[in-house]
Amino acid sequence: MTAEGTTERVLRLLSLLQSRLSWTATELAAELGVTDRSVRRDVERLRALGYPVHATAGVGGGYQLGAGTRLPPLLLDDDEAIATAVSLRLASGGTIAGAGEAALRALTKLDQVMPPRLRAEVRAVHGATDTLLGPGVEIDAELLVTLARACRDAVRVRFRYAGHGGEEHERTVEPVRMVATSRRWYLMAYDVDRDDWRTFRLDRMREATATTWRFPPREHPDPVTYVQRGVTEAPYPYLSRIRLRARPEQVREVVPPQVGRVEDDRDGWCVLISGGPSLDWIAMHVALLGFEAEILDPPELRETAARLAHRLTALSGIS
């Protein structure tokens, strides 16, 4: 076989090893159309290039691509290449500090090696797509990595945290999961000093350090539900419960998860739980949703809604 043919086969072998956790020599030989002996030689060629291919003997054994000292080339099919390029385009406008520039560099490299037909498809998607994102807060990528590793390894984290008034305090927590909304990143963790679960905004953290103190897993609330409850209710002085004549999915289409929590009710109704800086603010935003509504809590919101209705009627000039 020519050198070009051998190179093509070795690249194909690398692609197969990337697509699945483990392969037997017989399976690889069948996919490549060669003998088991040729597979072993090609595995040695990959190892010589610096890619750690692990071999396990016996029943259930096989070849597995391990983590190495450098990133192997990613061999993508057409659909994967298009999806990767579009994702990188979106990431270039993301909220992780430095990720935008890195995504643009990666997109440039991918575009350079793409066949013209795929490049045209990706550009067609880009040309037909706009993104509507609210003003986000950039998060240092190193902080994300520190917290992600701490969640994975179940080790405590110490950091300085700024409260609503700007004052900073040192916190020690047992992190469970990070939750991202369209605008911010949050950490759900067990606060060791306060002996309770807490939600922390990543943009208010400083000097985060993972310790070597491992902690046993605790029973914990669902992170997404817990963070949603924290960001939609806790920060506001007023909390409302409104019944709406609509399906939950209809309300969720117009009320972002960081603004309100939607619960199923009965007979085509659902309940919206949302906080706000004032009762007027809540009444106005509920009215703008356009659904038939019934105020459950707080009772004084009914008086606020009546006053707002009176002012709007006067504004319309209709007596």
C-alpha positions as CSV (number, residue, x, y, z in Angstrom):
1,M,0.0,0.0,0.0
2,T,1.2,3.5,-0.7
3,A,2.2,6.0,2.0
4,E,-0.9,8.1,1.1
5,G,-3.1,5.0,1.6
6,T,-1.5,4.2,4.9
7,T,-1.9,7.7,6.2
8,E,-5.6,7.8,5.2
9,R,-6.1,4.5,7.0
10,V,-4.4,5.7,10.2
11,L,-6.6,8.8,10.2
12,R,-9.6,6.7,9.7
13,L,-8.5,4.5,12.7
14,L,-8.1,7.7,14.8
15,S,-11.6,8.8,13.8
16,L,-13.0,5.4,14.9
17,L,-11.3,5.5,18.2
18,Q,-12.7,9.0,18.8
19,S,-16.3,7.9,18.0
20,R,-16.6,5.1,20.6
21,L,-15.1,4.3,24.0
22,S,-13.6,0.9,23.1
23,W,-13.0,-1.3,20.0
24,T,-11.8,-4.8,19.6
25,A,-9.1,-5.5,17.0
26,T,-11.6,-7.6,15.0
27,E,-14.1,-4.8,14.9
28,L,-11.5,-2.2,13.8
29,A,-10.1,-4.6,11.2
30,A,-13.7,-5.1,9.8
31,E,-14.3,-1.3,9.6
32,L,-10.9,-0.7,7.9
33,G,-11.0,-3.7,5.7
34,V,-7.6,-4.9,6.9
35,T,-6.2,-7.7,9.1
36,D,-5.8,-7.6,12.9
37,R,-2.1,-7.4,12.3
38,S,-2.5,-4.2,10.2
39,V,-4.6,-2.8,13.0
40,R,-1.8,-3.4,15.5
41,R,0.7,-1.7,13.2
42,D,-1.5,1.3,12.8
43,V,-2.1,1.6,16.5
44,E,1.7,1.7,16.9
45,R,1.9,4.4,14.3
46,L,-0.6,6.5,16.3
47,R,1.4,5.9,19.5
48,A,4.6,7.0,17.7
49,L,2.7,10.3,16.9
50,G,2.0,10.9,20.5
51,Y,-1.6,9.6,20.8
52,P,-2.1,7.3,23.8
53,V,-3.9,4.2,22.6
54,H,-4.5,1.8,25.5
55,A,-4.9,-1.9,24.9
56,T,-6.7,-4.3,27.2
57,A,-6.2,-8.0,26.8
58,G,-8.7,-10.8,27.4
59,V,-12.5,-11.1,27.1
60,G,-14.1,-7.6,26.8
61,G,-10.7,-6.1,26.0
62,G,-9.8,-3.9,23.2
63,Y,-8.4,-0.5,22.1
64,Q,-9.2,2.8,23.8
65,L,-8.0,6.3,23.0
66,G,-6.8,7.9,26.2
67,A,-6.0,11.5,27.2
68,G,-2.7,12.7,26.0
69,T,-0.4,15.6,26.2
70,R,-1.8,17.3,23.1
71,L,-5.2,17.5,21.4
72,P,-5.5,15.0,18.6
73,P,-7.1,16.2,15.3
74,L,-10.8,16.0,15.4
75,L,-12.1,14.3,12.3
76,L,-15.6,15.6,11.7
77,D,-18.3,14.5,9.2
78,D,-20.3,17.1,7.3
79,D,-23.1,17.5,9.9
80,E,-20.6,17.7,12.8
81,A,-18.5,20.3,11.0
82,I,-21.5,22.5,10.3
83,A,-22.8,22.2,13.8
84,T,-19.3,23.0,15.3
85,A,-18.9,26.1,13.1
86,V,-22.4,27.4,14.0
87,S,-21.7,26.8,17.7
88,L,-18.4,28.6,17.6
89,R,-20.1,31.5,15.9
90,L,-22.6,31.7,18.8
91,A,-19.8,31.3,21.4
92,S,-17.9,34.2,19.9
93,G,-20.6,36.4,21.5
94,G,-20.8,34.5,24.8
95,T,-20.4,35.6,28.4
96,I,-17.2,33.8,29.3
97,A,-14.2,36.1,29.4
98,G,-11.8,35.3,26.6
99,A,-14.0,32.6,25.1
100,G,-15.2,34.9,22.4
101,E,-11.7,35.5,21.0
102,A,-10.8,31.9,21.3
103,A,-14.0,30.8,19.5
104,L,-13.2,33.2,16.7
105,R,-9.7,31.8,16.4
106,A,-11.1,28.3,16.3
107,L,-13.8,29.3,13.8
108,T,-11.1,30.8,11.5
109,K,-9.1,27.6,11.6
110,L,-12.1,25.5,10.9
111,D,-13.2,27.7,8.0
112,Q,-9.8,27.5,6.5
113,V,-9.8,23.7,6.1
114,M,-13.5,23.3,5.3
115,P,-14.4,22.1,1.8
116,P,-16.0,24.9,-0.2
117,R,-19.5,23.2,-0.2
118,L,-19.5,23.1,3.7
119,R,-18.1,26.6,4.0
120,A,-21.0,27.9,1.8
121,E,-23.6,26.1,4.0
122,V,-22.2,27.5,7.2
123,R,-22.1,31.0,5.8
124,A,-25.7,30.6,4.6
125,V,-26.7,29.8,8.2
126,H,-24.7,32.7,9.5
127,G,-26.3,35.1,7.0
128,A,-29.8,34.0,7.8
129,T,-29.4,34.1,11.6
130,D,-29.3,36.9,14.2
131,T,-28.9,36.5,17.9
132,L,-30.9,38.5,20.5
133,L,-29.1,38.3,23.8
134,G,-29.6,40.5,26.8
135,P,-26.6,42.3,28.4
136,G,-24.6,39.5,30.0
137,V,-21.9,39.6,32.6
138,E,-18.5,38.2,31.7
139,I,-17.2,35.4,33.8
140,D,-13.5,34.6,34.1
141,A,-12.9,31.2,32.4
142,E,-10.4,30.2,35.2
143,L,-13.2,30.7,37.8
144,L,-15.5,28.4,35.8
145,V,-12.8,25.7,35.5
146,T,-12.0,26.0,39.3
147,L,-15.7,25.6,40.3
148,A,-16.3,22.8,37.7
149,R,-13.4,20.8,39.0
150,A,-14.5,21.3,42.6
151,C,-18.0,20.1,41.8
152,R,-16.6,17.1,40.1
153,D,-14.1,16.2,42.8
154,A,-16.4,17.1,45.7
155,V,-13.9,19.5,47.4
156,R,-14.6,22.7,49.3
157,V,-14.1,26.1,47.8
158,R,-13.2,29.4,49.5
159,F,-13.8,32.8,47.9
160,R,-14.7,36.3,48.7
161,Y,-18.2,37.3,47.9
162,A,-19.8,40.7,47.5
163,G,-23.3,41.1,48.9
164,H,-26.1,43.3,47.6
165,G,-24.6,46.3,49.4
166,G,-21.1,45.7,48.0
167,E,-19.6,44.5,51.3
168,E,-17.3,41.4,50.9
169,H,-17.1,38.3,53.1
170,E,-15.1,35.1,52.9
171,R,-17.3,32.1,52.2
172,T,-16.5,28.4,52.4
173,V,-18.9,26.2,50.5
174,E,-19.4,22.6,49.2
175,P,-20.3,23.1,45.6
176,V,-22.8,20.9,43.8
177,R,-23.6,22.4,40.4
178,M,-23.3,25.6,38.3
179,V,-26.5,26.9,36.5
180,A,-26.4,29.3,33.6
181,T,-29.2,31.7,32.6
182,S,-29.2,33.9,29.5
183,R,-27.5,36.6,31.5
184,R,-25.6,35.2,34.5
185,W,-23.9,32.2,36.0
186,Y,-24.8,30.8,39.4
187,L,-23.4,28.3,41.8
188,M,-25.6,26.1,44.1
189,A,-23.6,25.1,47.1
190,Y,-23.8,24.2,50.8
191,D,-22.6,27.2,52.8
192,V,-20.5,25.6,55.6
193,D,-20.6,28.6,57.9
194,R,-24.4,29.2,57.5
195,D,-25.2,25.5,57.6
196,D,-27.6,25.8,54.7
197,W,-27.9,25.7,50.9
198,R,-27.2,29.0,49.1
199,T,-27.1,30.4,45.5
200,F,-24.0,32.5,44.5
201,R,-23.6,34.7,41.5
202,L,-20.2,34.0,39.9
203,D,-19.7,37.6,38.9
204,R,-19.6,38.5,42.6
205,M,-16.9,36.0,43.5
206,R,-13.2,36.9,43.9
207,E,-10.1,34.9,44.8
208,A,-11.9,31.5,44.5
209,T,-9.6,28.6,45.6
210,A,-10.4,24.9,45.6
211,T,-9.2,23.3,48.8
212,T,-8.0,19.7,49.4
213,W,-10.9,19.1,51.9
214,R,-13.2,16.5,50.4
215,F,-16.8,16.4,51.6
216,P,-19.3,13.5,51.5
217,P,-22.3,14.0,49.2
218,R,-25.4,15.5,50.8
219,E,-29.0,15.2,49.9
220,H,-29.7,18.4,48.0
221,P,-32.5,20.1,46.1
222,D,-32.6,20.1,42.3
223,P,-30.0,22.7,41.3
224,V,-32.0,24.2,38.5
225,T,-35.2,24.6,40.5
226,Y,-33.3,25.9,43.5
227,V,-31.4,28.5,41.6
228,Q,-34.5,29.5,39.7
229,R,-36.4,30.0,42.9
230,G,-33.5,32.0,44.3
231,V,-33.2,34.4,41.3
232,T,-36.9,34.9,40.8
233,E,-38.1,35.3,44.4
234,A,-35.3,36.0,46.9
235,P,-33.9,39.3,45.5
236,Y,-37.2,41.1,45.4
237,P,-39.2,42.8,48.2
238,Y,-42.5,41.6,46.7
239,L,-43.6,38.1,45.7
240,S,-46.7,37.3,43.7
241,R,-48.7,34.2,42.8
242,I,-51.0,34.7,39.8
243,R,-53.3,32.1,38.1
244,L,-53.3,32.4,34.4
245,R,-55.6,30.8,31.9
246,A,-52.9,29.3,29.8
247,R,-50.8,26.1,29.5
248,P,-47.5,26.2,31.4
249,E,-45.5,26.0,28.1
250,Q,-47.4,29.0,26.7
251,V,-46.4,31.1,29.7
252,R,-42.8,29.9,29.7
253,E,-42.5,31.1,26.1
254,V,-43.0,34.7,27.3
255,V,-41.6,34.5,30.8
256,P,-37.9,33.7,31.1
257,P,-36.9,31.2,33.8
258,Q,-34.9,33.9,35.6
259,V,-38.0,36.1,35.8
260,G,-40.7,33.7,37.0
261,R,-41.5,30.1,37.9
262,V,-44.5,28.4,36.3
263,E,-46.5,25.6,37.9
264,D,-49.2,23.5,36.4
265,D,-52.6,24.0,38.0
266,R,-55.9,22.5,36.6
267,D,-58.4,22.9,33.8
268,G,-56.2,24.8,31.5
269,W,-54.8,27.1,34.1
270,C,-51.3,27.5,35.6
271,V,-49.7,29.5,38.4
272,L,-46.9,32.1,37.8
273,I,-44.7,32.8,40.8
274,S,-42.6,35.9,40.3
275,G,-41.0,38.6,42.4
276,G,-40.7,42.3,41.6
277,P,-39.4,45.7,43.0
278,S,-43.0,47.0,43.4
279,L,-46.6,45.8,43.2
280,D,-47.2,48.3,40.3
281,W,-44.3,46.6,38.4
282,I,-45.8,43.2,38.9
283,A,-49.3,44.2,38.0
284,M,-48.1,46.0,34.8
285,H,-46.1,43.0,33.6
286,V,-48.8,40.5,34.3
287,A,-51.3,42.6,32.4
288,L,-48.9,42.8,29.4
289,L,-48.8,39.0,29.2
290,G,-52.3,39.0,27.7
291,F,-53.7,36.0,29.6
292,E,-56.8,36.0,31.7
293,A,-55.5,36.3,35.2
294,E,-56.5,35.8,38.9
295,I,-54.4,37.2,41.7
296,L,-53.8,34.7,44.5
297,D,-51.1,36.5,46.5
298,P,-50.5,39.1,47.9
299,P,-54.1,40.4,48.5
300,E,-52.9,44.0,48.2
301,L,-51.9,43.4,44.6
302,R,-55.6,43.4,43.8
303,E,-55.9,47.0,44.9
304,T,-52.8,47.9,43.0
305,A,-54.2,46.3,39.8
306,A,-57.5,48.2,40.3
307,R,-55.6,51.6,40.6
308,L,-53.6,50.7,37.5
309,A,-56.7,49.9,35.6
310,H,-58.3,53.2,36.6
311,R,-55.2,55.2,35.5
312,L,-55.1,53.4,32.2
313,T,-58.8,54.0,31.6
314,A,-58.3,57.7,32.3
315,L,-55.4,57.7,30.0
316,S,-57.5,56.2,27.2
317,G,-60.1,59.0,27.4
318,I,-62.9,56.5,27.5
319,S,-65.4,57.2,30.2
